[in-house]
Amino acid sequence: MTKRKFGLALSMVLAASTILGACGTDKEEKNGNGSAGEKEAIDFSVGMVTDVGGVDDKSFNQSAWEGLQAFGKENGLTKGDGGFDYLQSASDADYNTNLNNLIRRDFDLVFGIGFLMEAAVTEIATQKPDNHLAIIDAVVDQPNVASVLFKEQEGSYLAGVAAALMTKSKKIGFVGGMDIPVIERFEAGFLEGVKAVDPSIKVDVQYTGAFDKAELGKTTANRMYSSGVDIIFHAAGGTGNGVFAEAKELKTKDPDAYVWVIGVDSDQYDEGAVGDTNVTLTSMLKRVDVAVQNISKLAAEDKFPGGETTVYGLAEDGVGLADSRGAIPDDVMAQIDEYAKKIADGEVTVPETVE
């Protein structure tokens, strides 16, 4: 595969996935109950519990839910008991309760979405050894739990390369949610990508301590942009919505303002819309939707990978960059594709922690 085709192939796959997800949502809205049409349903049910970011965080949890809906659509399932469903957590106190509720409702597989649910999934798995659970972004060493990790550092490296090649001020920002290992992987990869292009570029790193506080994201972004930062990469879930809000506000006041946001987890292009323009440079895609679909499919086929950890990286199309819709010029994209190929081929190893 040529260098350019490497990036285009990923973009085409992601675009197709987005279209399918949208079709599933439209169908759900039309029939009111998430019906997958006339396809005969399989005898399997799957549910998920969100972390505090919520199912409509435009990011991590939403991607997982889209994956669950896609799995349901493919297998003739409807939303609700006996099909697919989710419970939303308002606080960490809800994790155990929500997991137990889905188990009591006889879901064959229950996902805990996010690192923050590690303790809850561990406890429930120990208490319910005959039930199948899965967790995203953490490892629970129990025979009835399938663990899923991502090489966020690889996709974030590409985001760092993009930011370094596109910055004019040579000042870039990183806004993290909680200071936990998974977010450190985002930070480590991003910093390494920037460094690979130009070590003299300054990166302002700030953690907000939350994934559900858009106001914290906005104030943090305001300080960064005011200091001369022109591109911010956020890995902060719903808190990152505030980063977009600040960038859009600046762009509205001054249409010529050179301010960009790099989204996270899902394609956040729509979040950056400002009239006829957009402040989303690209997004670091983390295919939680693909992971949820894959684990659900294995479980439905009696191949549940309990006690195993599945890792998705660039080589597995588990992470990557979204289509920039022209915001990133072709010559710059060609350079990004060069780095992507080297990572996928094992020529470049991206660190998981900040050195």
N, C-alpha and C positions, 0 to 999 in steps of 0.2 A: 504494500500500500504506500502510495506517495505521501510526502509530508502533509500536503494540503488536504489530501483525501482523508488523512487520519482525523483531522479536526472536523471536516465536513460530514464524515460518517457518523461521528458522535452526535453532531447537531441534528442530523436527519433522524437518528434513533430517538433522540429526546423530543423532537418535534412530533414524531408519530405517537409517542407516549402521551404527550400533552393533548393531542387531538382525541385519542381514545378515552383519556380521562374526562375530557370535556363532554364527549358523547355520552359517557356513562352518567354524568351529572345531569345532562339535559333530560335523559330518559327518566331518571329518578324524579326530577321535578314534574315531568308530564304525567306520570302515573301516580305520583304522590306517595308511593311506598318503597321506592327503590327497586321495583320489579325489573328483572333482566329480560323481560319479554317471554317468548314461548319456549325457550330452551329448557330442556328437562334438567331439574336441579340435582346436583350430587348430594349424597347423604353426608354432609359435613358442614360444620358451622365454626366461625372464627370471630373473635372480638378483640378489641384493643382498648387500653386505658391510656389516655394522654397524660403528659406531665402538666405542670402549671401553665405552660404556654398556651394551651387550648387548641382545639381542633382546627380553628381558623386562623392560626398564627402566620399564615402565608409562608410557612417555612417547614420545619421539621415534622410536627404533628400532622399538619395538613398533608404533607407528602405521604406519610404512613397511611392516613385515611384514604387518600386517593388510590393507593396500592390495594387496600382492602376492598374498596368499591370495584376496582378493576377485576380483582379476583372473583368477586361475587358475580359480576356481569358475565365473565367468561364461563362461569359454572352454574348459571341459572338460579342463583341465590337471591333472596330479597332481604332488605334491611329489617332486622329484628331477630327474635328468637328463632333458632333453627337455620339462620342464614349468616348475616354479618352485621356487626354493630360496634358502637364505641361508647365509652363513658368518659366524661371530661372531669379532670381533677382541678378543683379550685385551690387546693393547698396540698402539701405533702401528706397531711393527715388523711386525705382521701384515697391514697394509693392502695393500701391493704383492703379497704372497704370495697373499692371499685373492682379490684381483682377478684375478690371473693364473690361479689355479686354476679359477675359474668360466669364464674365457675358454677354457682348455684343455678344459673339459667342454662346449664348444660352445654356451654360452648365447648367444642372439641379442642380448640386451641385458643389461648389467650395471650396477647402481646402486652408487654409493659414497654411503653415508648420512652426511652431516654435513660441516661446514666443515673438520674436522680431516683429512679425506681429500683435500683439494684437491691437495696435492703428489703424492700417490700416483696419483690419477686423471689428473693432467697427464702424469706420466711414462709410465703404461701407455698412455694415448691416443696419445702420441707414438711409442711403440714398436710399437703395434698399430693403425695407421691404418685398417685394414679392419674393425675391430670397433666396435660401437656401445656407448658408455657414457653414463651420466647421473650427475649429482651434485646432491645436495640441499644448499642453503645456501651455495653457493659458485659462482663463475663460472670455468669452464675454457675458455679461448679456443682451442678446437680444433674442426675441422669434424666430427669424429666424436663430439662430446660435447654432450649436451643439459643445460643448466644450469637449475636451479630455485631461485628465491628467494621469500621470503615477506615481507610487510609486517608483521613481528611487532610493530612499534611501534603499529600500528592496533588490533590485538586487545589489546595490553598497555595501551593508553590506556583502553579500556573496563574492564579489570581495575583500573586506577588509580581510575577514576570510582567503581566498585563499592566499592572499599576505602575511599575517602574518604567516601562516603555511609554506610557501615556502621560505621566505627570509632567507638568510644566514648572511647578514650584520646587520640585525635588523634596516635597514634604507630603508624606502619606500617613493615613491614620488606620488603626485597627481598633475596633470596638468589640470587646468580648462580653459575654453574659457572666455566668459564674466562673470562677477560677477553678476549673476541674480538668482532669486529664484530656477529655475529648476536645475541649476548647483550646487547651494548650497545643494540641496537634494542629489545629487551625492556625494558631499564632506562629508556631515553629515553622510550618511550611511556608506561610506568607512571608515571614522575615527572610527565609532562605531564598525564596524566589526573587525578592527585591534585591538582595545582596548579590545574587548571581548576575544580575543585569548591571547594577551600579551600587557598589558598597558605600558611596558617599551620600546616598539618599537617606534622609532621616525619617524614621517611622515612629509616630506617637502611639503608644499602646496604652489603652485604658480599659479596665474591667468595670462594669456597672454593678455586678453582684446580683443580677436578676435577669430572667428571661421573659418577664411579663410586665415590664415597666417602660412603656414607650416614652414617657416623659424624661426618663433618665437617658435614653438613647438620644433624645433631641438636644438636651442640654450638653451632653458630651460632644455631640457633633458640632454644636454651636461653637464651643470652645476651640475645637480643632480647626474648623473652617476659618474662624476669626484669627487664628495663628498663622494662616497661610497654607494649611493643608488643602489640597484640591481633590484628593481621592480617598474615600474611606471604605474599607472592607469591614463588614460587620459579621460577627458570628454570635448573635445575641437573641435569636428567636424573635418573639414579639417585641422585645426591647428595640430591636433593629428597625421596627416600623418608625420609631422616632427619628432615626438617622435619615430615613427617606423624607420624613416630614420636614426636617430642617433643610435638607438639600433642595427640596421643591420650593420651600418658602424663599430661599435665596435666589433660586432661578426665576421665580415669579417676580421678585423685586427688580432683578437685573437679568434679562434674557441672555446677556452676553457673559454672565458669570460662568467661569470654568470650574464647576463643581460636579463630582461624580460619586456614585455609590456602587460598590460591588456587593450584590446580594448573596444569599447563602441558602444552601440546602435545595431549594426549588428555584425555578426560573422566576425572578422577581421583577421582570421587565414592567409589568403592569403597575407595580408599586411606585415606579419612578415617573409615571406620566405627568407632564406639566403642559397642558394644552396640546400643541402640535409637536412638542419636543419631549425629551425624556432624560432623566438624570441617572438611569441605570447603565453603567458601563458594560457589565456582564454579571453573571452570578456563578458562584462556585456550587455546582450541582452535587448533591449527595443523594444517591438513588435509594432512599429509604423505601420508596414505593416498590422498587424492583425487589428489594430484600424481603419485604412483607409478602409480596406475591410468591416469591420462590419458596420461602419457608412454609407458607400455607399450602402450596401445591405438593410439596414433599409430604407434609403431614396428611393431606387428603389421600395420598397414594400409599399410605402406611410406610412411608420412608422418613418419618420424623427424625431429624438429626439431634436427638436428645443427648446432652452431655458433650456436644461438639460446639466449636466456635468457627463461624464462617466469616471470612474477611473479604471485603470488597475494596479493590483499589482501582487505579487507572487502567491496568491491564485487563480487568474484568468489566470495564465500563461502569464501575461503581461510583466513580467521581469524575469530574471534568468541568468544563466551562460551558455556559449557555451561549447561544447565538447572540452576538452583540447588536444585531440589526444594523450593522454599518457603523456603530460608534467606534469600533476598533478597525482601523484601515487594514486592507488585505496584506500589506507588507509586514505589518506588526503581527497579524494573525499567523503569518508564515513562520515568524520567529517563535511564537508561542507553540505552534505545532512541532517545531524542532525539539523544544524542551519536553513536550508531552511524549514524543516518540522515545526520547532517551530514557525517560522515567519508565514507560511501559516496557521497554526492552531491557531494563535493569542496568543501564549504563550510569544512571544517576539514582542515588539512594537519598531520599529526603528524611531528615531527622524528625522524630516524633516529639522531642522536647526542645525547649529553648536553651541554647548553650550559654 
